């Protein structure tokens, strides 16, 4: 499985590619992942400077 990710974002380094570990195992999301995923979304929104756009666990359940 090719796990190479390429980005077109202008920061931090334009045109860079990140290769993930060959041992990375991906799996479908499960309902038990709901709260950690919600927290991850909030953390990213805070890092981007706008936590008001983060969704709640209840919103994701719908």
N, CA, C and O atoms as a GROMACS GRO file, in nm:
protein
  248
    1UNK      N    1   0.084  -0.118   0.000
    1UNK     CA    2   0.000   0.000   0.000
    1UNK      C    3   0.089   0.124   0.000
    1UNK      O    4   0.181   0.133   0.080
    2UNK      N    5   0.062   0.216  -0.088
    2UNK     CA    6   0.137   0.341  -0.094
    2UNK      C    7   0.079   0.438   0.007
    2UNK      O    8  -0.036   0.479  -0.004
    3UNK      N    9   0.158   0.475   0.106
    3UNK     CA   10   0.110   0.566   0.209
    3UNK      C   11   0.176   0.703   0.199
    3UNK      O   12   0.190   0.773   0.299
    4UNK      N   13   0.216   0.740   0.078
    4UNK     CA   14   0.279   0.871   0.061
    4UNK      C   15   0.172   0.978   0.054
    4UNK      O   16   0.072   0.965  -0.017
    5UNK      N   17   0.194   1.084   0.130
    5UNK     CA   18   0.101   1.197   0.130
    5UNK      C   19   0.171   1.316   0.067
    5UNK      O   20   0.283   1.349   0.105
    6UNK      N   21   0.106   1.378  -0.028
    6UNK     CA   22   0.161   1.499  -0.088
    6UNK      C   23   0.069   1.615  -0.054
    6UNK      O   24  -0.054   1.600  -0.052
    7UNK      N   25   0.127   1.729  -0.028
    7UNK     CA   26   0.048   1.846   0.008
    7UNK      C   27   0.074   1.959  -0.089
    7UNK      O   28   0.183   1.971  -0.144
    8UNK      N   29  -0.027   2.041  -0.111
    8UNK     CA   30  -0.011   2.158  -0.196
    8UNK      C   31  -0.021   2.285  -0.114
    8UNK      O   32  -0.029   2.395  -0.169
    9UNK      N   33  -0.020   2.271   0.017
    9UNK     CA   34  -0.029   2.388   0.104
    9UNK      C   35   0.097   2.472   0.091
    9UNK      O   36   0.203   2.420   0.057
   10UNK      N   37   0.084   2.601   0.118
   10UNK     CA   38   0.198   2.691   0.106
   10UNK      C   39   0.284   2.696   0.230
   10UNK      O   40   0.390   2.758   0.228
   11UNK      N   41   0.243   2.634   0.337
   11UNK     CA   42   0.327   2.633   0.456
   11UNK      C   43   0.320   2.496   0.520
   11UNK      O   44   0.218   2.429   0.501
   12UNK      N   45   0.416   2.450   0.592
   12UNK     CA   46   0.541   2.519   0.619
   12UNK      C   47   0.640   2.513   0.504
   12UNK      O   48   0.726   2.600   0.494
   13UNK      N   49   0.632   2.414   0.417
   13UNK     CA   50   0.727   2.405   0.306
   13UNK      C   51   0.651   2.366   0.179
   13UNK      O   52   0.604   2.253   0.168
   14UNK      N   53   0.638   2.458   0.085
   14UNK     CA   54   0.561   2.430  -0.037
   14UNK      C   55   0.615   2.309  -0.113
   14UNK      O   56   0.736   2.292  -0.127
   15UNK      N   57   0.524   2.226  -0.161
   15UNK     CA   58   0.561   2.115  -0.246
   15UNK      C   59   0.630   1.999  -0.177
   15UNK      O   60   0.688   1.914  -0.244
   16UNK      N   61   0.627   1.995  -0.046
   16UNK     CA   62   0.693   1.885   0.024
   16UNK      C   63   0.602   1.763   0.027
   16UNK      O   64   0.480   1.775   0.018
   17UNK      N   65   0.663   1.649   0.040
   17UNK     CA   66   0.587   1.524   0.054
   17UNK      C   67   0.632   1.456   0.182
   17UNK      O   68   0.750   1.460   0.218
   18UNK      N   69   0.539   1.395   0.250
   18UNK     CA   70   0.570   1.321   0.371
   18UNK      C   71   0.537   1.175   0.346
   18UNK      O   72   0.426   1.143   0.302
   19UNK      N   73   0.631   1.089   0.372
   19UNK     CA   74   0.606   0.946   0.356
   19UNK      C   75   0.584   0.887   0.493
   19UNK      O   76   0.666   0.902   0.583
   20UNK      N   77   0.472   0.820   0.509
   20UNK     CA   78   0.439   0.757   0.637
   20UNK      C   79   0.512   0.624   0.649
   20UNK      O   80   0.553   0.566   0.549
   21UNK      N   81   0.526   0.578   0.769
   21UNK     CA   82   0.593   0.451   0.796
   21UNK      C   83   0.526   0.337   0.720
   21UNK      O   84   0.403   0.330   0.713
   22UNK      N   85   0.607   0.249   0.663
   22UNK     CA   86   0.553   0.134   0.590
   22UNK      C   87   0.475   0.041   0.683
   22UNK      O   88   0.389  -0.034   0.636
   23UNK      N   89   0.503   0.046   0.812
   23UNK     CA   90   0.434  -0.039   0.909
   23UNK      C   91   0.304   0.020   0.959
   23UNK      O   92   0.237  -0.040   1.044
   24UNK      N   93   0.266   0.137   0.909
   24UNK     CA   94   0.143   0.201   0.954
   24UNK      C   95   0.022   0.117   0.915
   24UNK      O   96   0.008   0.079   0.799
   25UNK      N   97  -0.062   0.088   1.010
   25UNK     CA   98  -0.184   0.010   0.986
   25UNK      C   99  -0.304   0.102   0.997
   25UNK      O  100  -0.328   0.162   1.103
   26UNK      N  101  -0.380   0.114   0.891
   26UNK     CA  102  -0.500   0.197   0.891
   26UNK      C  103  -0.621   0.107   0.913
   26UNK      O  104  -0.621  -0.009   0.872
   27UNK      N  105  -0.722   0.162   0.976
   27UNK     CA  106  -0.846   0.087   0.999
   27UNK      C  107  -0.962   0.185   0.989
   27UNK      O  108  -0.944   0.305   1.006
   28UNK      N  109  -1.081   0.134   0.963
   28UNK     CA  110  -1.199   0.222   0.960
   28UNK      C  111  -1.224   0.281   1.099
   28UNK      O  112  -1.194   0.218   1.201
   29UNK      N  113  -1.278   0.399   1.102
   29UNK     CA  114  -1.315   0.462   1.229
   29UNK      C  115  -1.427   0.382   1.294
   29UNK      O  116  -1.509   0.319   1.227
   30UNK      N  117  -1.430   0.385   1.426
   30UNK     CA  118  -1.532   0.316   1.503
   30UNK      C  119  -1.598   0.417   1.596
   30UNK      O  120  -1.542   0.523   1.623
   31UNK      N  121  -1.718   0.384   1.646
   31UNK     CA  122  -1.787   0.476   1.736
   31UNK      C  123  -1.705   0.506   1.860
   31UNK      O  124  -1.717   0.614   1.918
   32UNK      N  125  -1.622   0.412   1.903
   32UNK     CA  126  -1.536   0.435   2.020
   32UNK      C  127  -1.434   0.546   1.994
   32UNK      O  128  -1.374   0.599   2.088
   33UNK      N  129  -1.412   0.580   1.867
   33UNK     CA  130  -1.318   0.686   1.830
   33UNK      C  131  -1.379   0.825   1.835
   33UNK      O  132  -1.309   0.924   1.816
   34UNK      N  133  -1.509   0.834   1.861
   34UNK     CA  134  -1.580   0.960   1.850
   34UNK      C  135  -1.518   1.072   1.935
   34UNK      O  136  -1.487   1.178   1.882
   35UNK      N  137  -1.500   1.048   2.063
   35UNK     CA  138  -1.446   1.154   2.150
   35UNK      C  139  -1.301   1.190   2.115
   35UNK      O  140  -1.269   1.309   2.110
   36UNK      N  141  -1.212   1.093   2.091
   36UNK     CA  142  -1.076   1.131   2.051
   36UNK      C  143  -1.072   1.208   1.918
   36UNK      O  144  -0.992   1.299   1.902
   37UNK      N  145  -1.158   1.171   1.824
   37UNK     CA  146  -1.162   1.243   1.697
   37UNK      C  147  -1.213   1.385   1.719
   37UNK      O  148  -1.160   1.480   1.661
   38UNK      N  149  -1.315   1.400   1.803
   38UNK     CA  150  -1.367   1.532   1.835
   38UNK      C  151  -1.258   1.618   1.899
   38UNK      O  152  -1.244   1.736   1.866
   39UNK      N  153  -1.180   1.559   1.989
   39UNK     CA  154  -1.070   1.632   2.053
   39UNK      C  155  -0.963   1.671   1.952
   39UNK      O  156  -0.909   1.781   1.958
   40UNK      N  157  -0.932   1.581   1.860
   40UNK     CA  158  -0.835   1.611   1.756
   40UNK      C  159  -0.881   1.728   1.669
   40UNK      O  160  -0.802   1.817   1.638
   41UNK      N  161  -1.008   1.728   1.632
   41UNK     CA  162  -1.064   1.838   1.553
   41UNK      C  163  -1.050   1.969   1.629
   41UNK      O  164  -1.009   2.070   1.572
   42UNK      N  165  -1.085   1.968   1.758
   42UNK     CA  166  -1.073   2.089   1.840
   42UNK      C  167  -0.928   2.135   1.848
   42UNK      O  168  -0.900   2.254   1.834
   43UNK      N  169  -0.836   2.043   1.871
   43UNK     CA  170  -0.693   2.078   1.881
   43UNK      C  171  -0.644   2.144   1.752
   43UNK      O  172  -0.570   2.242   1.757
   44UNK      N  173  -0.684   2.090   1.638
   44UNK     CA  174  -0.643   2.146   1.509
   44UNK      C  175  -0.704   2.284   1.490
   44UNK      O  176  -0.636   2.376   1.444
   45UNK      N  177  -0.831   2.300   1.525
   45UNK     CA  178  -0.898   2.429   1.511
   45UNK      C  179  -0.832   2.534   1.601
   45UNK      O  180  -0.814   2.649   1.561
   46UNK      N  181  -0.795   2.494   1.723
   46UNK     CA  182  -0.725   2.586   1.814
   46UNK      C  183  -0.590   2.624   1.755
   46UNK      O  184  -0.552   2.742   1.756
   47UNK      N  185  -0.517   2.526   1.702
   47UNK     CA  186  -0.386   2.554   1.642
   47UNK      C  187  -0.399   2.648   1.522
   47UNK      O  188  -0.310   2.728   1.495
   48UNK      N  189  -0.512   2.636   1.450
   48UNK     CA  190  -0.536   2.724   1.335
   48UNK      C  191  -0.592   2.859   1.376
   48UNK      O  192  -0.608   2.948   1.292
   49UNK      N  193  -0.622   2.876   1.505
   49UNK     CA  194  -0.666   3.005   1.555
   49UNK      C  195  -0.816   3.027   1.560
   49UNK      O  196  -0.859   3.139   1.589
   50UNK      N  197  -0.898   2.925   1.534
   50UNK     CA  198  -1.042   2.945   1.537
   50UNK      C  199  -1.114   2.823   1.591
   50UNK      O  200  -1.168   2.743   1.514
   51UNK      N  201  -1.117   2.806   1.724
   51UNK     CA  202  -1.184   2.690   1.783
   51UNK      C  203  -1.335   2.692   1.766
   51UNK      O  204  -1.401   2.591   1.792
   52UNK      N  205  -1.391   2.805   1.724
   52UNK     CA  206  -1.537   2.813   1.710
   52UNK      C  207  -1.590   2.726   1.596
   52UNK      O  208  -1.709   2.698   1.592
   53UNK      N  209  -1.503   2.684   1.505
   53UNK     CA  210  -1.550   2.601   1.393
   53UNK      C  211  -1.545   2.452   1.425
   53UNK      O  212  -1.588   2.370   1.344
   54UNK      N  213  -1.493   2.415   1.541
   54UNK     CA  214  -1.486   2.274   1.581
   54UNK      C  215  -1.627   2.220   1.605
   54UNK      O  216  -1.714   2.290   1.656
   55UNK      N  217  -1.647   2.095   1.569
   55UNK     CA  218  -1.776   2.030   1.592
   55UNK      C  219  -1.773   1.955   1.725
   55UNK      O  220  -1.666   1.918   1.774
   56UNK      N  221  -1.891   1.933   1.781
   56UNK     CA  222  -1.902   1.857   1.905
   56UNK      C  223  -1.922   1.709   1.873
   56UNK      O  224  -1.950   1.673   1.759
   57UNK      N  225  -1.906   1.626   1.974
   57UNK     CA  226  -1.931   1.482   1.956
   57UNK      C  227  -2.075   1.458   1.913
   57UNK      O  228  -2.102   1.371   1.830
   58UNK      N  229  -2.167   1.535   1.970
   58UNK     CA  230  -2.308   1.520   1.936
   58UNK      C  231  -2.333   1.552   1.789
   58UNK      O  232  -2.413   1.486   1.723
   59UNK      N  233  -2.265   1.655   1.737
   59UNK     CA  234  -2.281   1.690   1.596
   59UNK      C  235  -2.226   1.580   1.505
   59UNK      O  236  -2.283   1.552   1.400
   60UNK      N  237  -2.116   1.519   1.545
   60UNK     CA  238  -2.059   1.412   1.465
   60UNK      C  239  -2.145   1.286   1.466
   60UNK      O  240  -2.144   1.209   1.371
   61UNK      N  241  -2.220   1.267   1.574
   61UNK     CA  242  -2.306   1.149   1.583
   61UNK      C  243  -2.421   1.153   1.484
   61UNK      O  244  -2.475   1.048   1.448
   62UNK      N  245  -2.458   1.271   1.440
   62UNK     CA  246  -2.571   1.283   1.347
   62UNK      C  247  -2.536   1.242   1.211
   62UNK      O  248  -2.620   1.246   1.122
   0.00000   0.00000   0.00000
